[in-house]
Amino acid sequence: MRRLNIEMAVGLFLIVGLISLTYLTVRMGGVSLLGDNRYPVKARFISISGLKDRATIELAGVKIGEVTGIDLDQGDYEAEVTLSIDNGVKIQEDAIASVRTQGIIGDKFIKITPGGSDEILGPGDEIEETESAISLEELISKYIFEGGK
């Protein structure tokens, strides 16, 4: 009888451990099991140097979504970025999307600056106004090589 209790406790412990591991895997992987509560918006940039999938999107310093896709438009040679925005957040048609850096050498993220329009972007719409990433290397080399002129 005592052996049966020990086996039941070990089995229960194993089941709880597997459920916990599954939960952590789903949470860390960013997978939504009950449906997505975000809508996609596109933005085109000349340069997104250093921006990665799953980078955060911020509005007024608050995370409102993440980057879910980065593609190259072969015709215009621009980066087309898919932004996944939380459903409760409304973005104006004339908003500006900028690629920014957290700190001096931190990760890249998308900063949304709100506009003043009454028109709201819907799923699949595109943010027209964008600001590309600023390359620290280009700024330094410009300062060094053109500083004496």
C-alpha positions in Angstrom: 0.0 0.0 0.0 2.9 2.4 0.9 4.5 1.7 -2.5 1.2 2.6 -4.3 1.1 6.0 -2.5 4.7 6.7 -3.5 4.0 5.8 -7.1 0.9 8.0 -7.2 2.9 10.9 -5.7 5.7 10.5 -8.3 3.1 10.2 -11.1 1.2 13.3 -9.9 4.5 15.3 -9.6 5.5 14.2 -13.1 2.1 15.3 -14.6 2.3 18.7 -12.8 5.9 19.2 -14.1 4.9 18.4 -17.7 2.0 20.8 -17.5 4.3 23.5 -16.1 6.9 22.9 -18.8 4.2 23.1 -21.5 2.8 26.4 -20.1 6.3 27.9 -19.9 7.1 26.8 -23.5 3.9 28.4 -24.8 4.4 31.6 -22.8 8.1 32.1 -23.8 7.3 31.2 -27.4 4.7 33.9 -27.6 2.1 31.5 -29.0 -1.6 32.3 -28.4 -3.8 29.2 -27.9 -7.1 31.1 -27.7 -6.7 33.3 -30.8 -4.7 36.4 -31.5 -5.9 39.6 -29.9 -3.8 41.8 -32.4 -4.3 43.2 -35.9 -1.6 43.5 -38.6 -0.4 46.8 -40.0 2.4 47.2 -42.6 5.2 49.8 -42.7 8.0 50.4 -45.3 11.4 51.5 -44.4 14.5 52.3 -46.4 16.7 50.8 -43.7 15.8 48.7 -40.6 19.4 47.9 -39.7 19.4 45.6 -36.6 15.6 45.3 -36.3 14.5 41.7 -35.6 11.3 39.6 -35.6 9.5 39.9 -32.2 11.0 43.4 -31.6 8.7 45.5 -29.5 6.4 48.3 -30.8 5.9 51.3 -28.4 3.6 54.2 -28.2 4.3 56.8 -25.6 6.8 54.3 -24.0 4.2 51.6 -23.6 4.5 48.3 -25.4 1.5 48.0 -27.8 2.7 45.1 -30.0 5.5 43.4 -31.7 7.1 42.9 -35.1 5.9 39.7 -36.7 7.4 39.8 -40.2 10.2 41.4 -42.1 10.4 41.1 -45.9 12.3 42.8 -48.7 10.2 44.4 -51.5 12.2 43.4 -54.6 10.7 46.2 -56.7 11.5 49.2 -54.4 14.3 47.6 -52.4 12.6 48.6 -49.2 12.1 46.6 -46.1 8.4 45.8 -45.5 7.7 45.3 -41.8 4.5 43.7 -40.5 3.5 45.2 -37.1 1.1 43.3 -34.9 -0.8 45.9 -32.8 -2.9 45.1 -29.7 -6.7 45.3 -30.5 -7.4 48.0 -28.0 -4.9 50.4 -29.5 -6.1 52.7 -32.3 -3.4 54.2 -34.6 -4.2 57.3 -36.7 -3.7 57.3 -40.4 -1.0 60.0 -40.2 1.0 58.3 -37.5 4.8 58.0 -37.9 6.7 54.7 -37.4 10.3 55.1 -36.5 13.1 52.5 -36.0 14.8 53.4 -32.7 17.5 52.0 -30.4 17.0 51.4 -26.7 20.0 53.2 -25.2 23.3 53.7 -27.1 23.9 50.1 -28.2 20.6 48.5 -27.2 18.0 46.5 -29.2 16.0 48.1 -32.0 12.3 48.7 -31.6 9.5 50.5 -33.5 8.3 53.8 -32.0 4.9 55.0 -33.1 4.3 58.7 -32.9 0.6 59.4 -33.0 -0.9 61.7 -35.6 -3.8 64.1 -35.5 -6.1 62.5 -38.1 -9.6 61.3 -37.3 -9.0 58.3 -39.7 -7.9 55.1 -37.9 -5.8 52.3 -39.5 -7.5 49.0 -39.8 -6.2 45.4 -40.2 -3.9 45.2 -43.2 -3.5 49.0 -43.7 -0.1 50.7 -44.1 1.6 53.4 -42.1 2.7 55.9 -44.8 5.1 58.0 -42.7 8.3 56.2 -41.6 11.7 57.0 -40.3 14.5 54.5 -41.0 17.1 53.3 -38.5 20.1 55.7 -37.8 23.4 53.9 -38.2 25.8 54.8 -35.5 28.7 53.6 -37.6 27.7 55.9 -40.5 27.4 58.9 -38.2 30.8 58.3 -36.7 32.5 57.8 -40.0 30.8 61.0 -41.4 32.1 62.9 -38.4 35.6 61.5 -38.7 36.1 61.8 -42.4 34.1 65.0 -43.0 34.8 66.7 -39.8 37.8 68.7 -41.1 36.0 70.2 -44.1 
